[in-house]
Amino acid sequence: MRKILLCLAFTLLVARSVQAAEGLLREVHPDRYVVKQGDTLWDVASMFLNDAWM
């Protein structure tokens, strides 16, 4: 019984993680980006993420 509950909890945790990550990236984000002098983490996050605060 304990193994079943642990497996169920793990499955729910993984499913929740995948669901949370779905809307994180912009639809037209670059596949790669080379950091240039003067770039900030905020600038790079804005290119890849829908919400740069994430």
C-alpha positions as CSV (number, residue, x, y, z in Angstrom):
1,M,0.0,0.0,0.0
2,R,2.8,2.4,0.9
3,K,4.5,1.8,-2.5
4,I,1.3,2.5,-4.3
5,L,0.9,5.8,-2.5
6,L,4.5,6.8,-3.1
7,C,4.1,6.0,-6.8
8,L,0.9,8.0,-7.0
9,A,2.4,11.0,-5.3
10,F,5.5,10.9,-7.6
11,T,3.3,10.7,-10.7
12,L,1.2,13.6,-9.6
13,L,4.3,15.7,-8.8
14,V,5.8,15.0,-12.3
15,A,2.5,15.7,-14.0
16,R,2.3,19.0,-12.2
17,S,5.8,20.0,-13.1
18,V,5.2,19.4,-16.8
19,Q,2.0,21.3,-16.7
20,A,3.6,24.3,-15.1
21,A,6.4,24.4,-17.6
22,E,4.2,24.3,-20.7
23,G,3.4,28.0,-20.8
24,L,6.8,29.2,-19.6
25,L,8.6,29.6,-23.0
26,R,7.6,32.1,-25.7
27,E,6.3,30.4,-28.9
28,V,9.0,32.0,-31.0
29,H,12.0,31.8,-28.6
30,P,15.5,31.3,-30.1
31,D,16.9,27.8,-30.0
32,R,20.3,29.2,-29.0
33,Y,21.7,32.5,-27.9
34,V,25.3,33.6,-27.6
35,V,25.7,36.1,-24.8
36,K,27.2,39.4,-25.8
37,Q,29.0,42.0,-23.7
38,G,26.4,44.2,-22.1
39,D,23.6,41.6,-22.0
40,T,21.8,41.2,-18.8
41,L,20.0,38.2,-17.4
42,W,16.8,40.2,-17.7
43,D,17.4,40.8,-21.5
44,V,18.1,37.1,-22.1
45,A,15.1,36.0,-20.0
46,S,12.8,38.3,-21.9
47,M,13.9,36.7,-25.2
48,F,13.0,33.1,-24.0
49,L,10.2,33.5,-21.4
50,N,6.7,34.8,-21.5
51,D,7.3,36.3,-18.1
52,A,10.9,37.4,-17.5
53,W,10.3,37.2,-13.7
54,M,10.1,33.4,-14.0
